[in-house]
Amino acid sequence: MADHRFSRRTVMGTGLGFGAGLLTGTNQAQAEGQPAAKIAHITGKTIGFLNTMTSADFNKLNLMDAFTAGVTAATGASCVADPTGGLTPDVVVTTKFADGNYATFATTVKNLNWFSTSSKDVVVATGGVPSASAAVMARDLVGTVAALNIPILYMTGRDAVSDDFNTKDNAQGLYLNTSNLTLGDIPNLMHDFLKVTGRKSKHFLLSYTVANSPISKLETDNWHWDHKDIDANNFAKNLSSAVTAAVSVGNKHDSFIISADPYFTGECSTIVKEVGKKIPACYPFREYVDAGGLISYGPNLKAAYRRLGIWAGMVLGGTKLEDLPPLTPSHELVVNLHSDHGNSNNAIPDAILRRATDIVWAPIP
């Protein structure tokens, strides 16, 4: 398949940067993905890896490759997820996926016995708050000294200030700050993108089911929105219903905005096919744009998973969680020049193109 991408410019190399001046020496090399000298005792190690997507969707996005590459970059050790065929890497990653079943994930993780048997050297919880919460709850339910000594690394869309896991001992988070983008930067971006004048722009937000969500109450001087929660149950049907509501005569919205939920990311191709030709849409990650979506604004996921792998490798090498180098995500704006995106005025404003980190030409399949 032809690669429709071409670089507008490179921002911080990978789209996810580190705070300036915070890393030196070996840590700087590790942070930037430089292969490190192999640490003698990094062998026979096991990482427990949690994610809220389905395994098929996660692997389709090549995010595990990014994570294991980070582990290897930090340690020089071989790292393979769920090895088969007699492979014996230095570091084995054992995976468990929620398949969108967020409510029962903590029980699922507890039943894995990772904490009760101390079978993992570190547990990495990816895929947002449900995964981080499942890991911390499962460990706390076991409650033994041995269980509490297993470090947890997690990645969520929150920012550090709103994190409620940071009071837990032996847990450290990488924050992508996608929640704040969804609630402010992205609607403002689409307001400018659509060149709405003389009125508030109207957006339709699709989010994953959360009880008592405050999202529908948010509004600014420039825009307001309607909002629908859906989950993995009857996903395709409920997605279609949400899009129909967004484009309905008499209540037509200016744009469709997708929250940064991991299950949605796993279904990015399905979402783009349903949304893309009916209404202009903004997505949280470039994976949607590579699948034919119009525009995305958010962190680079592959870079984030690689950085999390570097963290995991450093922990396996003896680095304490409090000594891990701070990670600060930078955000990339990716624009698709293909014009068939439900917009009667297909011209993309020059101001948006000048801000773009990357520009692609990717038709909706």
C-alpha positions as CSV (number, residue, x, y, z in Angstrom):
1,M,0.0,0.0,0.0
2,A,1.3,3.4,-0.9
3,D,2.2,5.7,2.0
4,H,0.1,8.9,1.6
5,R,1.9,10.8,4.3
6,F,4.5,13.5,3.8
7,S,6.2,15.6,6.4
8,R,5.2,19.2,6.8
9,R,7.9,19.6,9.5
10,T,9.3,17.7,12.4
11,V,8.4,18.8,15.9
12,M,10.7,17.5,18.7
13,G,11.5,14.5,16.5
14,T,8.8,12.2,17.7
15,G,5.9,14.4,18.7
16,L,6.4,13.7,22.4
17,G,9.1,15.7,24.2
18,F,10.8,15.9,27.5
19,G,11.1,18.9,29.7
20,A,14.1,20.8,28.7
21,G,17.1,20.5,31.0
22,L,15.7,17.6,33.0
23,L,17.8,14.8,31.7
24,T,21.5,14.3,31.5
25,G,24.0,11.6,30.7
26,T,22.6,8.0,30.4
27,N,19.1,9.1,31.1
28,Q,19.2,11.6,28.3
29,A,20.3,8.9,25.9
30,Q,17.6,6.5,27.1
31,A,15.0,9.2,26.9
32,E,15.8,9.9,23.2
33,G,15.8,6.2,22.4
34,Q,19.5,5.7,22.1
35,P,20.5,2.0,22.7
36,A,22.0,1.6,26.1
37,A,24.7,-0.8,27.2
38,K,23.0,-4.0,28.3
39,I,22.6,-4.2,32.0
40,A,23.8,-7.6,33.2
41,H,20.9,-8.4,35.5
42,I,18.2,-7.6,32.9
43,T,17.2,-11.1,32.1
44,G,14.4,-13.3,33.1
45,K,12.2,-10.2,33.8
46,T,8.5,-10.1,33.2
47,I,6.2,-7.0,32.6
48,G,2.4,-7.3,33.1
49,F,0.8,-5.1,30.5
50,L,-2.9,-4.0,30.7
51,N,-4.9,-2.2,28.0
52,T,-8.6,-1.4,27.6
53,M,-8.8,-2.0,23.8
54,T,-9.3,-5.4,22.3
55,S,-6.0,-7.2,21.6
56,A,-6.7,-7.3,17.8
57,D,-7.3,-3.5,17.7
58,F,-4.2,-2.8,19.9
59,N,-1.9,-4.9,17.8
60,K,-3.3,-3.4,14.6
61,L,-2.0,0.0,15.7
62,N,1.5,-1.3,16.3
63,L,1.6,0.2,19.8
64,M,3.2,-2.8,21.4
65,D,6.1,-2.6,19.0
66,A,6.7,0.9,20.2
67,F,6.5,-0.1,23.8
68,T,8.9,-3.1,23.5
69,A,11.3,-0.9,21.5
70,G,11.4,1.5,24.4
71,V,12.2,-1.2,26.9
72,T,15.1,-2.4,24.6
73,A,16.3,1.2,24.1
74,A,16.5,1.7,27.9
75,T,18.2,-1.6,28.7
76,G,19.7,-3.2,25.6
77,A,17.8,-6.3,26.5
78,S,15.5,-8.2,24.1
79,C,11.8,-7.7,24.8
80,V,8.9,-9.6,23.3
81,A,5.2,-9.6,24.1
82,D,3.5,-13.0,24.7
83,P,6.4,-14.9,23.0
84,T,5.6,-18.1,21.1
85,G,7.6,-20.8,19.4
86,G,10.1,-21.3,22.1
87,L,11.4,-17.7,22.1
88,T,13.2,-16.8,25.3
89,P,13.7,-13.0,25.4
90,D,15.4,-11.2,28.3
91,V,12.1,-9.4,29.1
92,V,8.7,-11.0,28.6
93,V,5.6,-8.8,28.3
94,T,2.4,-10.6,29.4
95,T,-0.7,-8.9,28.2
96,K,-4.3,-8.6,29.2
97,F,-7.0,-6.6,27.4
98,A,-10.3,-5.4,28.7
99,D,-12.0,-5.6,25.3
100,G,-14.0,-2.5,26.3
101,N,-15.4,-4.1,29.5
102,Y,-14.2,-1.3,31.8
103,A,-16.6,-2.0,34.7
104,T,-15.2,-5.5,35.4
105,F,-11.6,-4.9,34.5
106,A,-10.4,-4.6,38.1
107,T,-11.8,-8.0,39.0
108,T,-10.3,-9.4,35.8
109,V,-6.9,-8.1,36.8
110,K,-7.1,-9.3,40.3
111,N,-8.0,-12.8,39.1
112,L,-4.8,-12.9,37.0
113,N,-2.9,-13.3,40.3
114,W,-0.1,-11.1,39.1
115,F,0.0,-9.4,42.5
116,S,-0.9,-12.3,44.8
117,T,1.9,-14.4,43.3
118,S,4.4,-11.5,42.7
119,S,4.9,-12.9,39.3
120,K,5.6,-9.6,37.6
121,D,8.5,-7.2,38.1
122,V,6.5,-4.2,37.0
123,V,2.9,-3.7,35.9
124,V,2.2,-1.2,33.1
125,A,-1.5,0.0,32.8
126,T,-2.3,1.7,29.5
127,G,-5.6,2.7,28.0
128,G,-6.7,5.4,30.4
129,V,-8.2,5.7,33.8
130,P,-10.1,2.4,33.8
131,S,-6.8,0.5,33.2
132,A,-4.8,2.5,35.8
133,S,-7.7,2.1,38.3
134,A,-7.9,-1.7,37.7
135,A,-4.2,-2.1,38.4
136,V,-4.1,0.0,41.6
137,M,-7.3,-1.6,42.9
138,A,-6.2,-5.2,42.1
139,R,-2.9,-4.6,43.9
140,D,-4.6,-2.9,46.9
141,L,-7.1,-5.8,47.2
142,V,-4.2,-8.2,47.6
143,G,-2.6,-5.8,50.0
144,T,0.5,-7.8,51.0
145,V,3.9,-6.3,51.3
146,A,5.1,-8.3,48.3
147,A,2.1,-7.0,46.2
148,L,2.6,-3.4,47.2
149,N,6.3,-3.7,46.3
150,I,5.4,-4.3,42.6
151,P,5.6,-0.9,40.9
152,I,2.8,0.3,38.6
153,L,3.4,2.5,35.6
154,Y,0.3,3.9,33.9
155,M,-0.8,6.2,31.1
156,T,-3.9,8.3,31.1
157,G,-5.5,11.2,29.3
158,R,-5.5,13.3,32.5
159,D,-3.0,15.9,33.6
160,A,-0.9,15.4,36.7
161,V,-2.9,17.9,38.8
162,S,-6.2,16.0,38.4
163,D,-4.6,12.6,38.9
164,D,-6.0,10.8,41.9
165,F,-3.6,7.8,41.7
166,N,-0.5,9.8,42.6
167,T,-1.2,9.4,46.3
168,K,-0.6,5.7,46.0
169,D,2.8,4.4,46.9
170,N,4.9,2.8,44.1
171,A,2.8,4.1,41.2
172,Q,3.8,6.7,38.6
173,G,1.8,8.1,35.6
174,L,2.5,9.5,32.2
175,Y,-0.2,12.1,31.4
176,L,-1.3,12.8,27.9
177,N,-3.6,15.7,28.8
178,T,-6.1,14.7,26.2
179,S,-9.1,15.4,28.5
180,N,-8.3,19.1,28.5
181,L,-7.7,19.1,24.7
182,T,-11.2,17.6,24.1
183,L,-12.9,20.1,26.5
184,G,-11.3,23.2,25.1
185,D,-8.5,23.2,22.5
186,I,-10.2,21.0,19.9
187,P,-13.6,22.7,19.8
188,N,-11.7,26.1,19.5
189,L,-9.6,24.6,16.7
190,M,-12.7,23.5,14.8
191,H,-14.4,26.8,15.4
192,D,-11.4,28.4,13.6
193,F,-11.1,25.6,11.0
194,L,-14.7,26.1,9.9
195,K,-14.4,29.9,9.9
196,V,-17.7,30.2,11.8
197,T,-18.7,33.9,12.2
198,G,-21.6,35.8,13.7
199,R,-22.7,32.9,15.9
200,K,-21.5,30.1,18.2
201,S,-20.2,27.0,16.4
202,K,-22.1,23.9,17.3
203,H,-20.3,20.6,17.9
204,F,-21.3,17.0,18.6
205,L,-19.1,15.2,21.0
206,L,-18.9,11.4,21.1
207,S,-17.6,10.0,24.4
208,Y,-17.3,6.6,26.1
209,T,-20.1,5.9,28.6
210,V,-19.3,7.6,32.0
211,A,-22.0,8.1,34.6
212,N,-23.0,11.7,35.3
213,S,-20.6,13.0,32.7
214,P,-20.2,16.8,33.0
215,I,-19.3,17.3,29.4
216,S,-22.7,18.3,28.1
217,K,-22.8,21.2,30.5
218,L,-19.6,22.8,29.1
219,E,-20.0,25.8,26.9
220,T,-17.9,28.9,25.9
221,D,-18.5,32.2,24.2
222,N,-17.3,30.7,20.9
223,W,-19.0,27.3,20.8
224,H,-21.4,24.9,22.4
225,W,-22.1,21.2,21.9
226,D,-24.4,18.3,22.3
227,H,-23.0,15.0,23.4
228,K,-23.6,11.3,23.4
229,D,-22.0,8.5,25.4
230,I,-21.7,5.0,23.9
231,D,-19.7,2.0,24.8
232,A,-18.6,-1.4,23.3
233,N,-22.2,-2.8,23.5
234,N,-23.9,-2.4,20.1
235,F,-21.1,-0.1,19.1
236,A,-21.7,0.2,15.4
237,K,-25.4,0.8,15.8
238,N,-25.0,3.5,18.5
239,L,-22.2,5.2,16.5
240,S,-24.5,5.4,13.5
241,S,-27.3,6.8,15.7
242,A,-24.9,9.5,17.1
243,V,-23.8,10.6,13.6
244,T,-27.4,10.7,12.4
245,A,-28.3,13.0,15.3
246,A,-25.3,15.2,14.5
247,V,-26.4,15.8,10.9
248,S,-30.1,15.8,11.3
249,V,-32.1,18.5,9.6
250,G,-33.0,21.3,12.0
251,N,-30.3,20.3,14.4
252,K,-27.2,20.1,12.1
253,H,-23.9,20.5,13.9
254,D,-20.8,22.2,12.5
255,S,-18.4,19.4,13.4
256,F,-18.1,16.0,15.1
257,I,-15.5,15.5,17.9
258,I,-14.3,12.2,19.1
259,S,-13.0,11.8,22.7
260,A,-9.6,10.2,23.3
261,D,-11.0,7.0,24.7
262,P,-8.8,4.0,24.0
263,Y,-11.7,1.8,22.8
264,F,-12.6,4.4,20.2
265,T,-8.9,4.6,19.1
266,G,-9.0,0.9,18.5
267,E,-12.1,1.4,16.3
268,C,-10.7,4.4,14.5
269,S,-11.2,3.0,11.0
270,T,-14.8,2.1,11.8
271,I,-15.4,5.6,13.2
272,V,-13.8,7.4,10.2
273,K,-15.9,5.3,7.7
274,E,-19.1,6.2,9.6
275,V,-18.4,9.9,10.3
276,G,-15.9,11.0,7.6
277,K,-18.1,11.7,4.6
278,K,-21.1,13.1,6.5
279,I,-19.7,15.9,8.8
280,P,-16.3,17.5,9.4
281,A,-14.6,15.8,12.3
282,C,-11.7,16.3,14.6
283,Y,-10.0,13.3,16.2
284,P,-7.6,13.0,19.2
285,F,-4.8,11.0,17.4
286,R,-3.2,10.8,14.0
287,E,-4.2,7.2,13.7
288,Y,-7.7,8.4,12.7
289,V,-6.2,10.7,10.0
290,D,-4.0,7.9,8.6
291,A,-7.3,6.0,8.3
292,G,-8.8,8.8,6.2
293,G,-10.0,11.2,8.9
294,L,-10.0,15.0,8.4
295,I,-7.9,16.4,11.2
296,S,-6.4,15.4,14.5
297,Y,-4.9,17.2,17.4
298,G,-3.2,15.4,20.3
299,P,-0.1,13.5,21.4
300,N,1.7,11.0,19.3
301,L,0.6,7.6,20.6
302,K,3.5,5.6,19.3
303,A,6.0,8.0,20.8
304,A,4.1,7.9,24.1
305,Y,4.2,4.1,24.3
306,R,7.9,4.1,23.4
307,R,8.5,6.5,26.3
308,L,6.5,4.4,28.6
309,G,8.6,1.4,27.5
310,I,11.7,3.4,28.4
311,W,10.3,4.0,31.8
312,A,9.6,0.3,32.3
313,G,13.1,-0.6,31.2
314,M,14.6,1.9,33.6
315,V,12.5,0.4,36.5
316,L,13.7,-3.1,35.6
317,G,17.2,-1.7,35.8
318,G,16.7,-0.5,39.3
319,T,15.5,3.1,38.8
320,K,13.1,4.2,41.5
321,L,9.8,5.6,40.3
322,E,10.5,9.0,41.9
323,D,13.7,9.2,39.9
324,L,12.2,8.6,36.5
325,P,12.7,11.5,34.1
326,P,9.6,13.7,33.8
327,L,7.7,13.3,30.5
328,T,5.8,16.2,29.0
329,P,3.7,15.4,25.9
330,S,3.7,17.8,23.0
331,H,0.8,17.8,20.7
332,E,0.8,17.3,16.9
333,L,-1.7,18.8,14.5
334,V,-2.2,16.4,11.5
335,V,-4.3,17.5,8.5
336,N,-5.7,15.4,5.7
337,L,-5.9,17.2,2.3
338,H,-8.3,14.7,0.9
339,S,-11.5,16.8,0.4
340,D,-14.4,14.4,0.9
341,H,-15.2,15.0,4.5
342,G,-18.8,16.3,4.7
343,N,-17.8,19.9,4.4
344,S,-19.4,22.1,1.7
345,N,-16.4,24.4,1.9
346,N,-13.5,22.0,1.6
347,A,-10.7,24.6,1.6
348,I,-8.5,24.2,4.6
349,P,-7.6,27.6,6.1
350,D,-4.0,28.7,5.6
351,A,-3.7,29.4,9.3
352,I,-4.4,25.7,10.0
353,L,-2.0,24.5,7.4
354,R,0.8,26.7,8.8
355,R,0.3,25.2,12.2
356,A,0.2,21.6,10.9
357,T,2.9,19.2,12.2
358,D,2.1,16.8,9.4
359,I,0.0,16.8,6.2
360,V,-1.4,13.6,4.6
361,W,-3.4,12.6,1.6
362,A,-5.5,9.7,2.8
363,P,-8.9,8.9,1.2
364,I,-11.6,7.3,3.3
365,P,-11.6,3.6,2.4
